[in-house]
Amino acid sequence: TRFPVLDLNASAQRRRTTRGVWMDLVAEASPGNRKLVVLDLEGSEGRERGATGHSFDGKIALFAFCVADVVLLNMWGHDALRLEGGFSAATMDMVLRHVVHSTPGASSPEQQHMMVVLRDMDTSTSEGAREFRAAVESIEARLGVASREPSSGNAESR
């Protein structure tokens, strides 16, 4: 894609790279000759948006699930540990609620997939991943959703 990316050499500070919604068409066709459209959506909890940020984050999350078959939620490992008490919990709750109670015209829940990518996480301990999994399972239990087990390997996914 031609999306802007964070240049770690230019800045030692973590900050938001994507602003708004970016879209790109992948040149190669997928099996069955279906075109692949990739959306890069602005991350959540940005300080730049202030009080209006939570509303915007929620709208972006719902937009993604209304138009996508697969959504990758890319989270910094440190942020994942704040899931249960922070805005991330509200966003995750809303996203899972949408998947469970899919609106007419949207992809059915059987067709939608969400994978959570925990990045920059210390792989020498899996405590953070266990805490994250427990928080997601708590949200799923409230919604009556059954999730699949994480894939094997270093990356924890859901």
SEPASE-205991 format. One record per atom (N, C-alpha, C, O, CB): residue in one letter; x, y, z. Coordinates in steps of 0.2 Angstrom, whole numbers, padded with zeros to 4 digits, always signed. Glycine has a CB too. Example, Ala and Ser with C-alpha at 12.3 -4.5 7.8 and 13.67 -1.06 7.14 Angstrom:
BEGIN
A+0066-0028+0039/A+0062-0022+0039/A+0066-0016+0039/A+0071-0017+0042/A+0057-0022+0045/S+0064-0011+0035/S+0068-0005+0036/S+0064+0000+0039/S+0067+0006+0040/S+0070-0003+0029/
end
This chain:
BEGIN
T+0004-0006+0000/T+0000+0000+0000/T+0004+0006+0000/T+0010+0006+0001/T-0005+0000+0006/R+0001+0012-0001/R+0005+0018-0001/R+0003+0022+0005/R+0003+0028+0005/R+0003+0022-0007/F+0002+0019+0011/F+0000+0022+0017/F+0006+0025+0020/F+0011+0022+0020/F-0004+0017+0022/P+0005+0031+0023/P+0011+0034+0027/P+0012+0029+0033/P+0008+0026+0036/P+0010+0041+0030/V+0019+0028+0035/V+0021+0024+0040/V+0025+0028+0045/V+0028+0033+0043/V+0024+0018+0038/L+0026+0026+0051/L+0030+0029+0056/L+0037+0028+0055/L+0039+0022+0055/L+0028+0027+0063/D+0041+0033+0054/D+0048+0032+0054/D+0051+0032+0060/D+0052+0037+0063/D+0051+0038+0049/L+0053+0026+0063/L+0056+0026+0070/L+0063+0029+0070/L+0065+0031+0076/L+0057+0018+0072/N+0067+0030+0065/N+0073+0033+0065/N+0072+0040+0066/N+0077+0044+0069/N+0077+0031+0058/A+0067+0043+0063/A+0066+0051+0064/A+0063+0053+0071/A+0064+0059+0072/A+0061+0053+0058/S+0060+0048+0074/S+0057+0050+0081/S+0057+0044+0085/S+0056+0039+0084/S+0050+0053+0080/A+0060+0046+0091/A+0060+0040+0097/A+0053+0040+0100/A+0052+0036+0104/A+0065+0042+0102/Q+0048+0045+0099/Q+0042+0045+0102/Q+0037+0041+0098/Q+0036+0042+0092/Q+0040+0053+0103/R+0032+0038+0102/R+0027+0034+0099/R+0021+0040+0097/R+0020+0044+0102/R+0024+0029+0103/R+0018+0040+0092/R+0013+0044+0090/R+0009+0041+0085/R+0010+0036+0081/R+0016+0051+0088/R+0003+0045+0083/R-0002+0042+0078/R+0001+0044+0071/R+0004+0049+0070/R-0008+0046+0079/T+0001+0039+0067/T+0003+0039+0060/T-0003+0041+0056/T-0003+0045+0052/T+0007+0033+0058/T-0008+0037+0056/T-0014+0037+0052/T-0019+0042+0055/T-0020+0042+0061/T-0017+0030+0051/R-0021+0047+0050/R-0026+0051+0052/R-0032+0050+0048/R-0031+0051+0041/R-0024+0059+0052/G-0038+0049+0050/G-0044+0048+0046/G-0044+0041+0044/G-0042+0036+0047/G-0044+0053+0041/V-0046+0040+0037/V-0047+0033+0034/V-0043+0034+0027/V-0044+0038+0023/V-0054+0031+0033/W-0038+0029+0026/W-0035+0028+0020/W-0037+0022+0017/W-0039+0017+0020/W-0027+0028+0021/M-0037+0022+0010/M-0039+0016+0006/M-0035+0015+0000/M-0032+0019-0003/M-0047+0017+0004/D-0033+0008-0001/D-0029+0007-0007/D-0032+0000-0010/D-0034-0004-0006/D-0022+0006-0005/L-0031-0001-0016/L-0033-0007-0020/L-0027-0011-0021/L-0022-0008-0024/L-0037-0005-0026/V-0027-0017-0019/V-0021-0021-0020/V-0021-0023-0027/V-0026-0026-0030/V-0021-0027-0015/A-0015-0023-0030/A-0015-0024-0038/A-0016-0031-0039/A-0020-0033-0044/A-0008-0022-0040/E-0014-0036-0035/E-0015-0043-0037/E-0022-0045-0035/E-0024-0043-0029/E-0010-0047-0033/A-0025-0049-0039/A-0032-0051-0037/A-0031-0057-0033/A-0026-0061-0033/A-0036-0053-0044/S-0036-0058-0028/S-0036-0064-0024/S-0039-0070-0027/S-0042-0069-0033/S-0040-0062-0017/P-0039-0076-0024/P-0042-0081-0027/P-0049-0080-0029/P-0053-0077-0025/P-0041-0088-0022/G-0052-0082-0034/G-0058-0081-0036/G-0059-0074-0040/G-0064-0072-0041/G-0063-0081-0031/N-0053-0071-0041/N-0053-0065-0044/N-0056-0059-0041/N-0059-0054-0044/N-0056-0065-0051/R-0057-0060-0034/R-0060-0054-0030/R-0055-0049-0029/R-0049-0051-0027/R-0063-0057-0023/K-0056-0043-0029/K-0052-0038-0028/K-0051-0037-0020/K-0056-0038-0016/K-0054-0031-0031/L-0045-0035-0018/L-0044-0034-0011/L-0043-0026-0010/L-0038-0023-0012/L-0038-0038-0009/V-0047-0023-0006/V-0047-0016-0004/V-0044-0016+0004/V-0047-0020+0008/V-0054-0013-0004/V-0039-0013+0005/V-0036-0012+0011/V-0038-0005+0014/V-0036+0000+0011/V-0028-0013+0011/L-0040-0005+0020/L-0042+0001+0024/L-0037+0002+0030/L-0036-0003+0033/L-0049+0002+0026/D-0034+0008+0030/D-0030+0009+0036/D-0034+0015+0040/D-0035+0020+0038/D-0023+0012+0034/L-0036+0013+0046/L-0040+0017+0050/L-0036+0020+0056/L-0032+0017+0059/L-0046+0013+0053/E-0038+0026+0057/E-0035+0030+0063/E-0036+0026+0069/E-0041+0023+0071/E-0038+0037+0063/G-0030+0026+0073/G-0030+0022+0079/G-0035+0026+0085/G-0037+0031+0084/G-0023+0021+0082/S-0036+0022+0090/S-0040+0025+0095/S-0036+0028+0101/S-0030+0027+0101/S-0044+0019+0098/E-0039+0032+0105/E-0036+0035+0111/E-0031+0040+0109/E-0026+0041+0114/E-0033+0029+0115/G-0031+0043+0104/G-0027+0048+0102/G-0028+0055+0107/G-0034+0057+0107/G-0027+0050+0095/R-0023+0057+0109/R-0023+0063+0113/R-0025+0069+0109/R-0028+0074+0111/R-0017+0065+0117/E-0023+0069+0102/E-0024+0075+0098/E-0031+0077+0097/E-0033+0082+0096/E-0021+0073+0091/R-0036+0072+0098/R-0043+0073+0096/R-0047+0076+0103/R-0052+0078+0102/R-0046+0067+0094/G-0044+0075+0109/G-0047+0077+0115/G-0053+0073+0116/G-0054+0067+0115/G-0048+0085+0114/A-0058+0077+0119/A-0064+0074+0121/A-0068+0071+0115/A-0072+0066+0116/A-0069+0079+0125/T-0068+0074+0109/T-0072+0071+0103/T-0069+0065+0101/T-0072+0061+0096/T-0072+0076+0098/G-0063+0063+0103/G-0059+0057+0100/G-0063+0050+0101/G-0063+0046+0097/G-0053+0056+0103/H-0066+0050+0107/H-0070+0043+0109/H-0075+0042+0104/H-0076+0037+0101/H-0072+0043+0116/S-0079+0047+0102/S-0085+0047+0097/S-0082+0045+0091/S-0085+0041+0087/S-0089+0053+0097/F-0077+0048+0088/F-0074+0047+0082/F-0071+0040+0082/F-0072+0036+0076/F-0068+0052+0080/D-0068+0037+0087/D-0065+0031+0087/D-0071+0025+0086/D-0070+0021+0083/D-0061+0029+0094/G-0076+0027+0090/G-0082+0022+0089/G-0085+0022+0082/G-0086+0016+0080/G-0087+0024+0094/K-0085+0027+0079/K-0088+0028+0072/K-0083+0024+0067/K-0086+0020+0063/K-0089+0035+0070/I-0077+0025+0068/I-0072+0021+0064/I-0072+0014+0065/I-0072+0010+0060/I-0065+0024+0065/A-0073+0012+0071/A-0073+0004+0073/A-0080+0001+0069/A-0079-0004+0066/A-0073+0003+0080/L-0085+0005+0070/L-0091+0002+0067/L-0091+0002+0059/L-0093-0002+0056/L-0097+0006+0069/F-0088+0008+0057/F-0087+0008+0049/F-0083+0002+0047/F-0085-0001+0042/F-0084+0014+0047/A-0078+0000+0050/A-0073-0005+0048/A-0077-0012+0048/A-0077-0016+0043/A-0067-0006+0053/F-0081-0013+0053/F-0085-0019+0053/F-0091-0019+0049/F-0093-0025+0047/F-0087-0021+0060/C-0094-0014+0047/C-0099-0013+0042/C-0097-0015+0035/C-0100-0018+0031/C-0102-0007+0042/V-0090-0013+0033/V-0088-0014+0026/V-0083-0020+0026/V-0081-0022+0020/V-0085-0008+0024/A-0080-0023+0031/A-0075-0028+0030/A-0077-0035+0032/A-0082-0036+0036/A-0069-0026+0035/D-0074-0039+0029/D-0074-0046+0030/D-0069-0048+0036/D-0070-0053+0040/D-0073-0051+0024/V-0063-0045+0036/V-0058-0046+0041/V-0056-0040+0043/V-0054-0035+0040/V-0052-0050+0037/V-0055-0039+0050/V-0053-0033+0053/V-0047-0035+0058/V-0047-0040+0062/V-0058-0029+0057/L-0041-0032+0057/L-0035-0033+0061/L-0035-0027+0066/L-0035-0021+0064/L-0029-0033+0057/L-0035-0028+0072/L-0034-0023+0077/L-0027-0024+0080/L-0025-0028+0083/L-0040-0024+0083/N-0023-0019+0078/N-0016-0018+0079/N-0015-0014+0086/N-0016-0008+0086/N-0012-0015+0073/M-0013-0018+0091/M-0013-0014+0097/M-0006-0015+0100/M-0002-0020+0100/M-0018-0017+0103/W-0003-0009+0103/W+0003-0009+0106/W+0002-0014+0113/W-0003-0013+0116/W+0006-0002+0108/G+0007-0018+0114/G+0006-0022+0120/G+0004-0019+0126/G+0000-0021+0130/G+0012-0026+0121/H+0007-0013+0127/H+0006-0009+0133/H-0001-0007+0134/H-0004-0007+0139/H+0011-0003+0134/D-0004-0005+0128/D-0011-0003+0128/D-0016-0009+0129/D-0021-0008+0132/D-0013+0000+0121/A-0014-0015+0127/A-0018-0020+0128/A-0019-0022+0135/A-0025-0024+0137/A-0015-0027+0125/L-0015-0020+0140/L-0015-0021+0147/L-0020-0016+0150/L-0022-0017+0156/L-0009-0021+0150/R-0022-0011+0146/R-0027-0006+0149/R-0034-0008+0146/R-0038-0004+0147/R-0025+0001+0147/L-0035-0013+0143/L-0041-0015+0140/L-0047-0015+0144/L-0052-0011+0143/L-0041-0021+0136/E-0047-0018+0150/E-0052-0019+0154/E-0055-0012+0157/E-0061-0011+0157/E-0051-0023+0160/G-0051-0007+0159/G-0053-0001+0162/G-0053+0005+0157/G-0056+0010+0159/G-0049+0000+0168/G-0050+0005+0151/G-0049+0010+0147/G-0054+0011+0142/G-0059+0007+0141/G-0043+0011+0144/F-0054+0016+0137/F-0058+0016+0132/F-0058+0010+0127/F-0063+0009+0124/F-0057+0023+0128/S-0052+0007+0127/S-0051+0001+0123/S-0057-0004+0124/S-0059-0008+0120/S-0044-0002+0123/A-0059-0005+0131/A-0064-0009+0133/A-0070-0008+0130/A-0074-0012+0127/A-0064-0010+0140/A-0072-0001+0130/A-0078+0001+0127/A-0078+0000+0119/A-0083-0002+0116/A-0079+0009+0128/T-0073+0001+0116/T-0072+0000+0109/T-0073-0007+0107/T-0077-0009+0103/T-0066+0003+0106/M-0069-0012+0111/M-0070-0019+0110/M-0077-0021+0111/M-0079-0025+0107/M-0065-0022+0114/D-0080-0019+0116/D-0087-0021+0118/D-0091-0019+0112/D-0095-0023+0110/D-0089-0018+0124/M-0091-0013+0109/M-0095-0011+0104/M-0094-0015+0098/M-0098-0017+0094/M-0094-0003+0102/V-0087-0016+0096/V-0086-0020+0090/V-0089-0027+0090/V-0092-0029+0086/V-0078-0020+0089/L-0088-0030+0096/L-0090-0037+0097/L-0098-0037+0097/L-0101-0042+0094/L-0088-0040+0103/R-0101-0032+0100/R-0108-0031+0100/R-0111-0031+0092/R-0116-0034+0091/R-0111-0025+0104/H-0107-0027+0088/H-0109-0026+0081/H-0109-0033+0078/H-0113-0035+0074/H-0105-0021+0078/V-0103-0037+0079/V-0102-0043+0076/V-0108-0048+0078/V-0111-0052+0073/V-0096-0046+0078/V-0110-0048+0084/V-0115-0052+0086/V-0122-0050+0084/V-0126-0055+0082/V-0115-0052+0094/H-0123-0044+0084/H-0130-0042+0081/H-0129-0038+0075/H-0130-0032+0075/H-0133-0037+0087/S-0127-0041+0070/S-0125-0038+0063/S-0131-0035+0061/S-0137-0037+0061/S-0123-0043+0058/T-0130-0029+0058/T-0136-0025+0055/T-0137-0028+0048/T-0133-0030+0045/T-0134-0018+0055/P-0144-0027+0046/P-0146-0029+0039/P-0141-0026+0034/P-0140-0020+0034/P-0153-0028+0038/G-0139-0030+0029/G-0135-0027+0024/G-0127-0028+0025/G-0123-0028+0020/G-0136-0020+0022/A-0126-0029+0031/A-0119-0030+0033/A-0117-0037+0032/A-0121-0041+0032/A-0117-0027+0040/S-0110-0039+0032/S-0108-0046+0032/S-0111-0049+0038/S-0112-0047+0043/S-0101-0046+0031/S-0113-0056+0037/S-0115-0060+0043/S-0110-0061+0048/S-0104-0061+0046/S-0119-0066+0040/P-0111-0062+0054/P-0106-0064+0059/P-0102-0069+0057/P-0096-0070+0059/P-0109-0065+0066/E-0104-0074+0053/E-0100-0080+0051/E-0095-0078+0046/E-0090-0081+0046/E-0105-0086+0048/Q-0096-0073+0042/Q-0091-0070+0037/Q-0086-0066+0040/Q-0081-0065+0037/Q-0095-0067+0032/Q-0088-0062+0046/Q-0083-0057+0048/Q-0078-0061+0053/Q-0080-0065+0057/Q-0087-0052+0052/H-0072-0058+0053/H-0067-0061+0057/H-0063-0055+0060/H-0062-0050+0057/H-0062-0065+0053/M-0061-0055+0066/M-0057-0050+0069/M-0051-0054+0072/M-0051-0059+0076/M-0061-0047+0075/M-0045-0051+0071/M-0039-0053+0073/M-0036-0048+0077/M-0035-0042+0075/M-0034-0056+0068/V-0034-0049+0083/V-0030-0044+0087/V-0023-0045+0087/V-0021-0051+0089/V-0033-0044+0095/V-0019-0041+0085/V-0012-0041+0085/V-0009-0037+0090/V-0010-0031+0091/V-0009-0039+0078/L-0005-0041+0095/L-0002-0037+0100/L+0005-0036+0098/L+0009-0041+0098/L-0003-0041+0107/R+0007-0030+0097/R+0014-0029+0095/R+0019-0026+0101/R+0016-0023+0105/R+0014-0025+0089/D+0025-0027+0099/D+0030-0024+0104/D+0029-0026+0111/D+0029-0023+0116/D+0030-0016+0104/M+0027-0033+0112/M+0026-0036+0118/M+0032-0040+0120/M+0034-0044+0116/M+0019-0039+0118/D+0034-0040+0126/D+0039-0044+0129/D+0037-0052+0128/D+0032-0054+0132/D+0041-0042+0136/T+0040-0055+0124/T+0038-0062+0123/T+0041-0067+0128/T+0040-0073+0128/T+0040-0065+0116/S+0046-0064+0132/S+0049-0069+0138/S+0043-0070+0143/S+0044-0075+0147/S+0055-0065+0141/T+0038-0066+0143/T+0033-0067+0148/T+0026-0067+0145/T+0025-0063+0140/T+0033-0062+0154/S+0022-0071+0146/S+0015-0071+0143/S+0010-0068+0148/S+0004-0069+0146/S+0013-0078+0140/E+0012-0065+0153/E+0007-0063+0158/E+0003-0057+0155/E-0003-0057+0156/E+0011-0059+0164/G+0006-0053+0151/G+0002-0048+0147/G-0003-0051+0143/G-0009-0048+0142/G+0006-0043+0143/A-0001-0056+0139/A-0006-0059+0134/A-0012-0062+0138/A-0017-0062+0136/A-0002-0064+0130/R-0010-0066+0144/R-0015-0069+0148/R-0020-0064+0151/R-0026-0065+0151/R-0012-0073+0154/E-0018-0058+0153/E-0022-0053+0155/E-0027-0050+0150/E-0032-0049+0151/E-0018-0047+0158/F-0024-0049+0144/F-0028-0047+0138/F-0033-0052+0136/F-0039-0050+0135/F-0023-0045+0132/R-0031-0058+0136/R-0036-0063+0134/R-0042-0064+0140/R-0047-0064+0138/R-0033-0070+0134/A-0040-0063+0146/A-0045-0063+0151/A-0050-0057+0150/A-0056-0058+0151/A-0042-0062+0158/A-0047-0051+0149/A-0052-0045+0147/A-0056-0046+0142/A-0062-0045+0142/A-0047-0039+0146/V-0054-0049+0136/V-0058-0050+0130/V-0063-0055+0132/V-0069-0055+0130/V-0054-0053+0124/E-0061-0061+0135/E-0066-0066+0137/E-0072-0063+0142/E-0077-0065+0141/E-0062-0072+0141/S-0070-0058+0146/S-0075-0055+0150/S-0080-0051+0146/S-0086-0052+0147/S-0072-0050+0155/I-0078-0048+0141/I-0082-0044+0136/I-0086-0049+0133/I-0092-0048+0132/I-0078-0040+0132/E-0083-0055+0130/E-0087-0060+0126/E-0092-0063+0131/E-0098-0064+0128/E-0082-0065+0124/A-0091-0064+0137/A-0096-0067+0141/A-0102-0063+0142/A-0107-0065+0142/A-0092-0069+0148/R-0101-0056+0143/R-0106-0052+0144/R-0111-0052+0137/R-0117-0051+0138/R-0104-0045+0145/L-0108-0053+0132/L-0111-0053+0125/L-0114-0060+0123/L-0117-0060+0118/L-0107-0050+0120/G-0111-0065+0127/G-0113-0072+0125/G-0110-0074+0118/G-0113-0078+0114/G-0121-0072+0124/V-0104-0072+0118/V-0100-0074+0111/V-0095-0079+0113/V-0091-0078+0118/V-0096-0067+0108/A-0094-0084+0109/A-0089-0089+0110/A-0083-0087+0105/A-0084-0086+0099/A-0091-0096+0109/S-0077-0087+0107/S-0071-0085+0103/S-0067-0091+0101/S-0068-0096+0105/S-0067-0080+0106/R-0063-0091+0096/R-0059-0096+0094/R-0052-0095+0098/R-0050-0090+0100/R-0057-0096+0087/E-0049-0101+0099/E-0042-0101+0103/E-0037-0097+0099/E-0037-0097+0093/E-0040-0108+0104/P-0032-0094+0102/P-0027-0090+0099/P-0023-0095+0094/P-0022-0101+0096/P-0023-0086+0104/S-0020-0092+0089/S-0016-0096+0085/S-0009-0098+0089/S-0007-0094+0093/S-0014-0093+0078/S-0006-0103+0087/S+0001-0105+0090/S+0006-0100+0088/S+0005-0096+0083/S+0002-0112+0089/G+0012-0100+0091/G+0018-0096+0089/G+0018-0090+0094/G+0015-0090+0099/G+0017-0093+0082/N+0023-0086+0093/N+0024-0080+0097/N+0019-0075+0097/N+0018-0072+0102/N+0031-0077+0095/A+0015-0074+0092/A+0010-0069+0091/A+0003-0072+0094/A+0001-0078+0093/A+0008-0067+0084/E+0001-0068+0099/E-0006-0070+0102/E-0011-0067+0097/E-0011-0061+0096/E-0007-0068+0109/S-0016-0071+0095/S-0021-0068+0091/S-0028-0070+0093/S-0029-0075+0097/S-0020-0069+0084/R-0033-0066+0092/R-0040-0068+0093/R-0044-0067+0088/R-0050-0068+0088/R-0042-0065+0100/
end
